[in-house]
Amino acid sequence: VTLTLRGALDAAALGRALDALVARHEALRATVSPDGTTMVVDDEATVALRTVDLAGLAPAARARELARLRELEVTTPFELEFGPLFRATLVRLAADEHALVLGAHHVVCDGWSFGVILGELGRLYTAEATGAAAALADAPSFAEYVASQEDGPA
């Protein structure tokens, strides 16, 4: 997923918001056991927000490089056993324009989940940038969700 962000951006607040997002969601802190049968959830994890500055490139070169970075995110394999299974790259396109490229392995995130992630990330970033508290309900436990699926519908 790539978000285009226009206007002033506080990259440090974005990094804290991503860390808060990962802290909220067990699946974003997960790895998979070597035999592939068990999901292992770390108690804590942070997002290594990679940053790339393309602002000095000509517009056509900048567009090509952003496309290459997006392709790289899609084609770079995840190390299921070691993680992370959720990655973020912030690309500076101009002083007031950035692209946030997010990638997650499908074992921890699907299309619906990305909708939740993006909504929460927006609220978490606003809270971090303004010093306010994010108004978010507790995130559901991934382990409880899995257990409910194993039990079948009620």
C-alpha positions in Angstrom: 0.0 0.0 0.0 1.3 3.5 -0.9 -0.1 6.6 0.7 0.7 10.0 -0.8 1.1 12.5 2.0 0.8 16.2 1.1 1.7 19.1 3.5 4.0 19.3 6.4 5.0 16.0 7.8 6.6 15.1 11.2 8.6 12.0 10.3 9.4 11.4 14.0 5.7 11.4 14.9 5.0 9.1 12.0 7.7 6.7 13.3 6.1 6.8 16.8 2.6 6.2 15.3 3.9 3.2 13.4 5.4 1.8 16.6 2.1 2.4 18.4 0.2 0.6 15.7 2.5 -2.4 16.0 2.2 -2.3 19.7 -1.6 -2.4 19.3 -1.8 -5.4 16.9 -0.3 -8.8 17.8 -0.3 -9.9 14.2 2.1 -7.0 13.2 4.6 -8.4 15.9 4.3 -11.9 14.7 6.7 -14.4 13.1 6.2 -18.0 12.1 7.9 -21.0 13.6 10.5 -22.8 11.4 8.1 -25.7 10.7 5.3 -23.2 9.7 2.8 -24.5 12.2 2.9 -21.8 14.9 2.6 -18.1 14.9 5.0 -16.5 17.5 4.0 -13.1 18.8 6.7 -10.9 20.3 5.8 -8.9 23.4 7.4 -5.8 21.9 8.5 -4.7 18.4 9.2 -1.5 16.6 9.0 -0.5 12.9 12.3 0.3 11.3 11.0 3.2 9.2 13.3 3.3 6.2 13.6 6.8 4.7 14.6 7.7 1.1 15.0 11.2 -0.2 14.1 11.7 -3.8 13.4 15.4 -3.7 16.6 16.3 -5.6 15.7 14.2 -8.6 13.9 15.6 -11.7 10.2 14.7 -11.8 10.5 11.9 -14.3 13.5 10.3 -12.5 11.6 10.7 -9.1 8.6 8.9 -10.5 10.7 6.1 -11.9 12.6 5.7 -8.6 9.3 5.7 -6.6 8.0 3.0 -8.9 11.2 1.0 -8.4 10.9 1.3 -4.6 7.3 0.2 -4.7 8.2 -2.8 -6.9 11.0 -3.7 -4.5 8.6 -3.7 -1.6 6.3 -6.1 -3.4 9.1 -8.4 -4.6 11.4 -8.5 -1.5 10.7 -11.8 0.4 9.8 -11.8 4.0 11.8 -13.9 6.5 8.8 -15.6 8.1 10.9 -17.0 11.0 12.8 -13.9 11.8 10.5 -11.0 10.7 9.6 -8.3 10.5 6.4 -9.2 8.6 5.4 -5.5 8.4 7.6 -2.9 6.8 7.4 0.8 6.1 9.4 3.2 3.9 8.9 6.9 3.9 9.9 8.5 0.6 10.5 12.3 0.5 9.3 13.5 -2.9 9.4 17.3 -2.1 9.4 19.4 1.0 5.7 19.1 1.3 5.1 15.7 -0.4 5.9 12.2 0.7 5.0 8.7 -0.1 4.6 6.1 2.7 5.1 2.6 1.3 3.7 -0.1 3.6 4.2 -3.8 3.1 3.0 -6.8 5.1 3.1 -10.5 4.5 -0.3 -11.9 3.8 0.0 -14.3 6.8 -0.4 -11.2 9.1 -2.4 -8.8 7.0 -4.9 -8.9 4.3 -6.8 -6.2 2.3 -9.4 -5.6 5.0 -6.7 -5.4 7.7 -4.9 -2.7 5.7 -8.1 -0.7 5.9 -8.0 -0.9 9.7 -4.3 -0.2 9.8 -4.6 2.9 7.6 -7.5 4.3 9.7 -5.7 3.7 12.9 -2.4 5.0 11.6 -4.1 8.3 10.7 -5.5 8.7 14.2 -2.2 7.6 15.9 -0.2 10.1 13.7 -2.5 12.9 14.6 -2.2 12.1 18.3 1.6 11.9 18.1 1.9 15.1 16.1 -0.3 17.1 18.4 0.5 15.5 21.7 -3.2 14.4 22.2 -4.4 11.0 23.1 -5.6 8.8 20.2 -9.2 7.9 20.6 -9.0 4.2 19.8 -10.8 1.3 21.4 -8.6 -1.6 22.5 -7.5 -3.8 19.6 -8.9 -7.3 19.5 -6.5 -10.1 20.5 -5.3 -12.0 17.5 -5.0 -15.2 19.6 -8.7 -14.8 20.7 -9.7 -14.3 17.0 -7.9 -17.5 16.0 -9.5 -19.4 18.8 -12.9 -18.2 17.8 -12.3 -19.4 14.3 -11.2 -22.8 15.5 -14.4 -23.2 17.6 -16.5 -22.4 14.5 -19.6 -20.2 14.3 -21.8 -20.0 17.4 
